[in-house]
Amino acid sequence: MEYFLGLKYAGDNGTIRSWPRAFFKHALERFREYIEKGAFSLEGIILLLEDEESVRRGVSFALEREGYQVYACGSIREAGHMLEMHQPQMLICDLTLPDGNGLDFIKGVREMQSDIYILCLTALDSETDYVMGYGAGADDYVAKPFSLSVLVLKVQAYFGRNRRAANNEISFGKFRVSVNEMRAWRENEELFFTKTEWKLLMLFVQNPNRILSKNQILAALFDAEGDFVEENTIAVMIRRLREKVEEDLAKPQYIKNVRGMGYIFHL
């Protein structure tokens, strides 16, 4: 057996040897490849929780090939440890697991990390299952059996939105929003918002395709200066925001009500 000692290693006979230059040259080339692919980007870390080994390997391979850094495991216990160690930006989670319920795990993760993106892999594809998953905190679903290419596209779409958000510019339909400048345009026409309307718009565009409960909206609109928005005014603010971003108020395309759960902003 060989033991690593920094840039040297010790063989079974105790002899200290140096790694050959060719080893470091190859390692450096591989490291550069990963950097170019974004494998070490903090915006590309994914935790995969899937108990079927063949599925786990296939998904990991497909995502790593695209440059993402994937930490894969097959149990909730392992996932909890990896979640704490690696701080992923995305969780891809099976719902039927050997040591617990995936929905309970998702709920716990969402309570600890409100900004992590959660994508469910499941053979349970009824409307009730979807509602329960979204209610637990999931952002999206992929029903088994699924296409790896579709899964990869969903992952790329999420991280692509994140990159645009990092550049502080968000686009949807005919609209363009500059977060830094606190300005928004519909085509070439600039739109103007009150302080509360702008905060609500930011809450939606920075949490696309995620159901936000009334309590979450209230918490986000609570101002450190002491301003507070009452629950019965949320519907009024939603209507005013729709008037500025929706083309047809009777059939809203972006800000939609999810009965009994809250609101969702579709991108």
C-alpha positions as CSV (number, residue, x, y, z in Angstrom):
1,M,0.0,0.0,0.0
2,E,1.2,3.5,-0.7
3,Y,0.7,6.5,1.6
4,F,0.5,10.1,0.3
5,L,2.7,12.7,1.9
6,G,2.1,16.0,0.1
7,L,4.0,15.9,-3.2
8,K,5.7,12.6,-2.3
9,Y,4.5,9.1,-1.3
10,A,5.7,6.3,0.8
11,G,5.7,2.7,-0.5
12,D,5.3,-0.5,1.6
13,N,9.0,-0.6,2.3
14,G,9.0,2.9,3.8
15,T,11.0,4.5,0.9
16,I,10.0,8.1,0.2
17,R,9.6,8.8,-3.5
18,S,8.7,11.8,-5.6
19,W,5.9,11.7,-8.1
20,P,7.2,11.9,-11.7
21,R,6.7,15.2,-13.6
22,A,4.5,13.5,-16.1
23,F,2.0,12.8,-13.4
24,F,1.8,16.5,-12.4
25,K,1.6,17.5,-16.1
26,H,-1.3,15.2,-16.7
27,A,-3.0,16.3,-13.4
28,L,-2.7,20.0,-14.3
29,E,-4.2,19.4,-17.8
30,R,-7.1,17.6,-16.2
31,F,-7.6,20.3,-13.7
32,R,-7.6,23.0,-16.5
33,E,-10.2,20.9,-18.3
34,Y,-12.5,20.9,-15.2
35,I,-12.0,24.6,-14.7
36,E,-13.0,25.3,-18.3
37,K,-16.1,23.2,-18.0
38,G,-17.0,24.9,-14.7
39,A,-16.8,21.7,-12.7
40,F,-15.4,23.7,-9.7
41,S,-17.8,26.5,-10.1
42,L,-19.9,27.2,-6.9
43,E,-22.8,27.6,-9.3
44,G,-22.6,24.0,-10.5
45,I,-22.6,21.8,-7.4
46,I,-25.3,19.2,-7.4
47,L,-26.3,16.6,-4.8
48,L,-27.9,13.5,-6.3
49,L,-30.0,11.3,-4.0
50,E,-31.0,8.1,-5.8
51,D,-31.0,4.6,-4.4
52,E,-30.9,2.8,-7.8
53,E,-27.2,2.4,-8.6
54,S,-27.7,2.2,-12.4
55,V,-29.8,5.4,-12.4
56,R,-27.4,7.1,-10.0
57,R,-24.4,6.3,-12.2
58,G,-26.2,7.3,-15.4
59,V,-27.3,10.7,-14.1
60,S,-23.9,11.4,-12.5
61,F,-22.1,10.6,-15.7
62,A,-24.4,12.8,-17.9
63,L,-24.2,15.8,-15.6
64,E,-20.4,15.5,-15.0
65,R,-19.9,15.3,-18.7
66,E,-21.6,18.7,-18.9
67,G,-19.1,20.1,-16.4
68,Y,-21.2,20.0,-13.2
69,Q,-19.7,18.8,-9.9
70,V,-22.0,15.9,-8.7
71,Y,-22.0,14.3,-5.3
72,A,-24.1,11.2,-5.5
73,C,-25.5,9.0,-2.7
74,G,-28.2,6.3,-2.1
75,S,-29.6,7.1,1.3
76,I,-31.0,10.1,3.3
77,R,-28.3,9.6,5.9
78,E,-25.5,10.0,3.3
79,A,-27.4,12.9,1.7
80,G,-27.6,14.8,5.0
81,H,-23.9,14.6,5.5
82,M,-23.1,15.6,1.9
83,L,-25.5,18.5,2.1
84,E,-23.7,19.9,5.1
85,M,-20.2,19.3,3.7
86,H,-20.6,20.5,0.1
87,Q,-23.4,23.1,0.2
88,P,-24.9,22.2,-3.2
89,Q,-27.0,24.7,-5.3
90,M,-29.3,21.9,-6.5
91,L,-30.7,18.7,-5.0
92,I,-31.9,16.0,-7.4
93,C,-33.9,13.6,-5.2
94,D,-35.7,10.3,-5.5
95,L,-38.8,10.1,-3.4
96,T,-38.8,6.4,-2.6
97,L,-35.7,5.7,-0.5
98,P,-34.5,2.8,1.7
99,D,-34.1,4.7,4.9
100,G,-37.0,7.2,4.8
101,N,-39.5,9.3,2.8
102,G,-38.0,11.6,0.2
103,L,-40.8,14.2,0.8
104,D,-39.9,14.5,4.5
105,F,-36.2,14.9,3.5
106,I,-37.1,17.6,1.0
107,K,-39.2,19.4,3.6
108,G,-36.3,19.4,6.0
109,V,-33.9,20.6,3.4
110,R,-36.2,23.4,2.3
111,E,-36.5,24.6,5.9
112,M,-32.7,24.7,6.3
113,Q,-31.8,26.1,2.8
114,S,-34.5,28.2,1.2
115,D,-32.5,28.9,-1.9
116,I,-31.5,25.4,-3.0
117,Y,-33.2,24.2,-6.1
118,I,-35.0,20.8,-5.6
119,L,-35.8,18.5,-8.6
120,C,-37.6,15.3,-7.8
121,L,-37.1,12.0,-9.6
122,T,-40.1,9.8,-9.1
123,A,-42.3,7.0,-10.5
124,L,-45.3,8.6,-8.7
125,D,-46.7,10.9,-11.3
126,S,-50.3,11.6,-10.3
127,E,-51.5,15.2,-9.7
128,T,-51.8,14.5,-6.0
129,D,-48.2,13.4,-5.8
130,Y,-47.1,16.5,-7.6
131,V,-49.1,18.8,-5.3
132,M,-47.6,17.0,-2.2
133,G,-44.1,17.4,-3.7
134,Y,-44.5,21.1,-4.4
135,G,-46.0,21.5,-1.0
136,A,-43.0,19.9,0.6
137,G,-40.7,22.4,-1.2
138,A,-39.9,20.8,-4.6
139,D,-39.3,23.1,-7.5
140,D,-39.7,20.7,-10.4
141,Y,-40.4,17.0,-11.2
142,V,-39.1,14.4,-13.6
143,A,-41.2,11.3,-13.9
144,K,-39.6,7.9,-14.2
145,P,-38.7,6.5,-16.7
146,F,-37.1,9.7,-18.0
147,S,-34.7,10.8,-20.7
148,L,-31.3,11.9,-19.5
149,S,-31.2,14.6,-22.1
150,V,-34.4,16.1,-20.7
151,L,-33.0,16.0,-17.2
152,V,-29.7,17.7,-18.4
153,L,-31.7,20.4,-20.1
154,K,-33.7,21.1,-17.0
155,V,-30.4,21.4,-15.0
156,Q,-28.9,23.6,-17.6
157,A,-31.9,25.8,-17.7
158,Y,-31.8,26.4,-13.9
159,F,-28.1,27.2,-13.8
160,G,-28.5,29.4,-16.9
161,R,-31.1,31.4,-15.1
162,N,-28.7,31.6,-12.1
163,R,-25.9,33.0,-14.4
164,R,-28.2,35.6,-15.8
165,A,-29.3,36.5,-12.3
166,A,-25.6,36.8,-11.3
167,N,-25.3,39.3,-14.1
168,N,-28.2,41.2,-12.4
169,E,-30.4,41.1,-15.5
170,I,-33.4,38.9,-15.9
171,S,-35.6,38.6,-19.0
172,F,-39.0,37.0,-19.5
173,G,-41.3,37.4,-22.5
174,K,-41.2,41.1,-23.6
175,F,-39.7,42.2,-20.2
176,R,-36.2,42.9,-19.1
177,V,-35.3,43.7,-15.4
178,S,-32.0,45.2,-14.2
179,V,-31.6,44.3,-10.6
180,N,-28.6,46.6,-10.0
181,E,-30.3,49.6,-11.5
182,M,-33.7,48.8,-10.1
183,R,-35.3,49.4,-13.5
184,A,-37.6,47.3,-15.7
185,W,-38.7,47.6,-19.4
186,R,-41.5,46.1,-21.5
187,E,-39.9,46.1,-24.9
188,N,-38.5,49.7,-25.0
189,E,-41.0,51.2,-22.6
190,E,-39.7,51.7,-19.0
191,L,-42.0,50.6,-16.2
192,F,-42.2,52.2,-12.8
193,F,-42.9,50.4,-9.5
194,T,-43.5,51.4,-5.9
195,K,-41.0,50.1,-3.3
196,T,-43.3,47.3,-2.3
197,E,-44.1,46.3,-5.9
198,W,-40.4,46.2,-6.7
199,K,-39.7,43.9,-3.8
200,L,-42.5,41.6,-4.8
201,L,-41.3,41.5,-8.4
202,M,-37.8,40.7,-7.2
203,L,-39.2,37.9,-5.0
204,F,-40.9,36.3,-8.0
205,V,-38.2,36.7,-10.6
206,Q,-35.5,35.4,-8.3
207,N,-37.7,32.3,-7.3
208,P,-39.1,31.3,-10.7
209,N,-41.3,28.2,-11.0
210,R,-41.5,27.9,-7.2
211,I,-44.8,28.1,-5.2
212,L,-44.5,30.9,-2.7
213,S,-47.0,30.8,0.2
214,K,-48.6,33.9,1.6
215,N,-46.5,33.6,4.7
216,Q,-43.3,33.5,2.6
217,I,-44.4,36.6,0.7
218,L,-45.2,38.4,3.9
219,A,-41.8,37.5,5.3
220,A,-40.1,38.7,2.2
221,L,-41.9,42.0,2.2
222,F,-41.3,42.7,5.9
223,D,-39.0,45.6,5.9
224,A,-36.1,46.0,8.3
225,E,-37.2,49.6,8.8
226,G,-40.4,48.4,10.3
227,D,-42.8,48.5,7.3
228,F,-45.2,45.5,7.2
229,V,-47.6,44.3,4.7
230,E,-50.8,42.8,5.9
231,E,-52.0,39.5,4.5
232,N,-55.2,40.9,3.0
233,T,-53.2,43.4,0.9
234,I,-51.2,40.6,-0.9
235,A,-54.0,40.1,-3.4
236,V,-54.1,43.8,-4.1
237,M,-50.4,44.0,-4.7
238,I,-50.5,40.9,-6.9
239,R,-53.2,42.5,-9.0
240,R,-51.2,45.8,-9.4
241,L,-48.1,43.8,-10.4
242,R,-50.0,41.8,-12.9
243,E,-51.3,45.1,-14.5
244,K,-47.7,45.9,-15.3
245,V,-46.3,42.6,-16.4
246,E,-49.3,40.6,-17.8
247,E,-50.7,41.2,-21.2
248,D,-54.0,39.6,-20.4
249,L,-55.2,40.0,-16.8
250,A,-58.0,37.4,-17.3
251,K,-55.4,34.9,-18.4
252,P,-52.1,35.7,-16.5
253,Q,-49.1,34.1,-18.1
254,Y,-46.5,34.7,-15.4
255,I,-47.9,35.3,-12.0
256,K,-50.4,32.5,-11.3
257,N,-52.5,31.6,-8.2
258,V,-52.1,28.0,-6.9
259,R,-55.3,27.4,-5.0
260,G,-54.8,26.8,-1.3
261,M,-51.0,27.1,-1.6
262,G,-50.0,30.6,-2.8
263,Y,-48.5,32.0,-6.0
264,I,-46.0,30.9,-8.6
265,F,-44.1,32.9,-11.1
266,H,-43.7,31.0,-14.4
267,L,-40.7,31.5,-16.7
